[in-house]
């Protein structure tokens, strides 16, 4: 009743995210420190500095973020990420012979992949890490990607635009309740 419950939920949520971020950074640094020490260190330091600067700017009010637009954009972004995870999962199930068609590729764009020395190779690595970009997806992976992304994007768009009924909108749109004092036939004629 005093609001401390909300404070503790925020503390636990932020603490959980901080620990999760620290574990991911630690695992990434640990796995890549032997092969690319300078790049890994530069990446971690750059990410932390940007996070601190952005946090300070938001706190000071210098950066005004329209939260509705922010959550809409991140919602769409997460749907594309999740679609990549679905396709990746389908590929893993195919590799384990749970689903058929592991060698039935929809296309093969691996010939167009720039080599590691190319300045564009990092873009492929980024897209692969974020969206599970696969240059040789199976037909079932492509089908799984589309089967997930189309209805999810439609539902998200309906929710964002306000065309999807939510419980709050249903209560607002419901007609006013009939009062116990009013006779039933008076309500029917009004």
Secondary structure, 3 states (H helix, E strand, C coil): CCCHHHHHHHHHHHHHHHHHHHHHHHHHHHHHCCCCHHHHHHHHHHHHHHHHHHHHHHHHCCCCCCHHHHHHHHHHHHHHHHHHHHHHHHHHHHHCCCCCCCCCECCCCHHHCCCCCCCCHHHHHHHHHHHCCCCCCEHHHHHHHHHHHHHHHHHHHHHHHCCCCCHHHHHHHCCCCCCCCCCHHHHHHC
